[in-house]
Amino acid sequence: MHAPVWNMGATRRDSLWRRLSPPQLLVGSFLLLIVLGTFALQLLPGIYAGEPLSWINALFTVTSAVCVTGLIVVDTATFFTPFGQGVILVFIQLGGLGIIGFTTVLLVALGRRLSLRHEELATSLSDVAPQVDYRRLLRNVLLFTLLIEAAGAVALYLCWIPRLGWVGAVWPAVFHSISAFCNAGFSTFSDSLMGFQQAPLTQGIIMALIIVGGIGFLTLEEMELEYKRGRRFRVSLHSKLVLATTAVLIVGGWILFSWFEWRVTFRDLPGWARVLNGLFVSVTARTAGFNTIDYGQAADSTNFLTMILMFIGGSPGSTAGGVKTTAAALIAIQAWSRVRGREVSSIWGRSIPLETNQRAVGLFVMASALITLSIFVLSFVEAPAELSGQLPRGFLAYAFEAFSAFNTVGLSMGVTAELSTSGKWTIIVLMFTGRVGLLTFAASLARRAYEPAGGFRYAYEDVIVG
C-alpha cells in the first residue's frame, strides 16, 4: 500500500534528517542562519541610517555576527539604526549559543522529551566527556546566558549613566553585555572602547563578561555543582586545564602587553591606566575583539603576541573561537612528556588518552595550514591595494586579519573595510570555519572511509622524524 501523497513530503524530510550526520546538521544550521540574516539585512525596512549595504557586505556583516567575530566593513554605531543594531544583536545571540543548541534548550524548557537524534546532536555540540548530563547542561546554557548578560547589562548601565544619561545608557549597556559575553566584539561606539581607557569599572565589567563567556558552559556547570554541594572544590581534568590555562594566558599576556605598549600606545596614560589596559588587551586578544588601543599603531611585538593568543582562543563549549585552551595545554603537556622520555602524557595524577592528544595535534596542524593558506590568498588578491598604498603594513595586516577571522576574535589593524571582494570572501570562509570548528567542518564534508572487514590493517613501517 502506497503512502498518501500528503505524507510523502514529511517522509522525505524525515529521511533527509536521518541521513545527515550531526556535524552536517550543525554546519547546515549556521549556514541557514547566515542566509536568513543576509536577507534580513537586505529586505527589512528601517535597518540603515542611510544607504543600505551591498549583498557582499551584508553577507560579511551577518557572518561576522553569527560567528561572533566582530570584524566590520562599516561603522555599526552610525551605519545602522537602533533597530538595525538590534537585528545584528539577535544574530549574535543565536550564533553565540548555537542554533541547534538553542532549539534543544527550548525543547527541554517546554518539557518535551528529546529524541535520540537530538541527544546525539547535543552531545556533538559540547565536545565533552560522556558522563555529562546533556539535558541539564543545555537547560542551564540558556539560564546562565540570560542571568549573566542581564547582570552585565545592569552593571554597565549604572557605570554609563553619568556619561550617557538615564535613557541613553540603556541600549549600549544591553548591546555590549550580550556582545561581550558572546565574545562578539561588536560595539555601538565608533571607536569600540577606546573612549574608556581610563574607566576601570567599565573595563572590569567587560573583562568579566568576556572571561566567563570564554571559559565554557561545561566548566561553569561543574563549578556551580561543586558550589551547591558545599564540599571541597573538585572539578574534572578538563575544567582544571581550562581554568589553569586561562589564568596563565591572561597573566602572561598582561605582563607582556604592558611592557610592549608602555611607551607606545599607552604613553599618554597614567601608570595605573597603563597596567589596566595591559590587562584588558590580554583578555580581549584571545576571544572578544573589543579594543582600547589602535592596533594599527601598536608595536609589532604586540601584534604578533596578539596573533598567538588569538590562535589559542577560548575553551571548548564556549562562545569563543581558536584551537581552544585545552588543545594548547595538551600539546604543551605532550611536548614536556616527550622531553622527559615518557610515552604517556600525564598531569595532576591523570594520564591523557593517546587519541585525545592526536586530536589536539591534528587540530593544531589543520588550523595552521588553513591560516597559512588564507594569508597567502589575501597577500595575492590584495596586492593591488597594497601597491597603491590603500592597506597599511602589508603582510602583517593580512596575517593579523586572517588570525582574527579564523579564531573569531574581531580585532583588526584597520584593513577590513578596504578588502576586495575576493578578500572579503576569504575572511567570510575563515570566520565560518572557525565558528563551527575545523574538525566539525571537515567531518561534515568527509564521507565514511572504506574499512576492510575483520580488523585488517597494513603492516607498520617506521619513518625517521627530526
Secondary structure, 3 states (H helix, E strand, C coil): CCCCHHHHHHHHHHHHHHHCCHHHHHHHHHHHHHHHHHHHHHHCCCCECCCCCCHHHHHHHHHHHHCCCCCCCCCHHHHECHHHHHHHHHHHHHHHHCHHHHHHHHHHHCCCCCCHHHHHHHHHHHCCCCCCCHHHHHHHHHHHHHHHHHHHHHHHHHHHHHHHCCCCCHHHHHHHHHHHHCCCCCCCCCCCCHHHCCCHHHHHHHHHHHHHHHHCHHHHHHHHHHHHHCCCCCCCHHHHHHHHHHHHHHHHHHHHHHHHHCCCCCCCCCHHHHHHHHHHHHHHHHHCCCCCCCCCCCCHHHHHHHHHHHHHCCCCCCCCCCCCHHHHHHHHHHHHHHHCCCCCCEECCEECCHHHHHHHHHHHHHHHHHHHHHHHHHHHHCHHHHHCCCCCCCHHHHHHHHHHHHCCCCCCCCCHHHCCHHHHHHHHHHHHHHHHCHHHHHHHHCCCCCCCHHHCCCCCCCCCCC
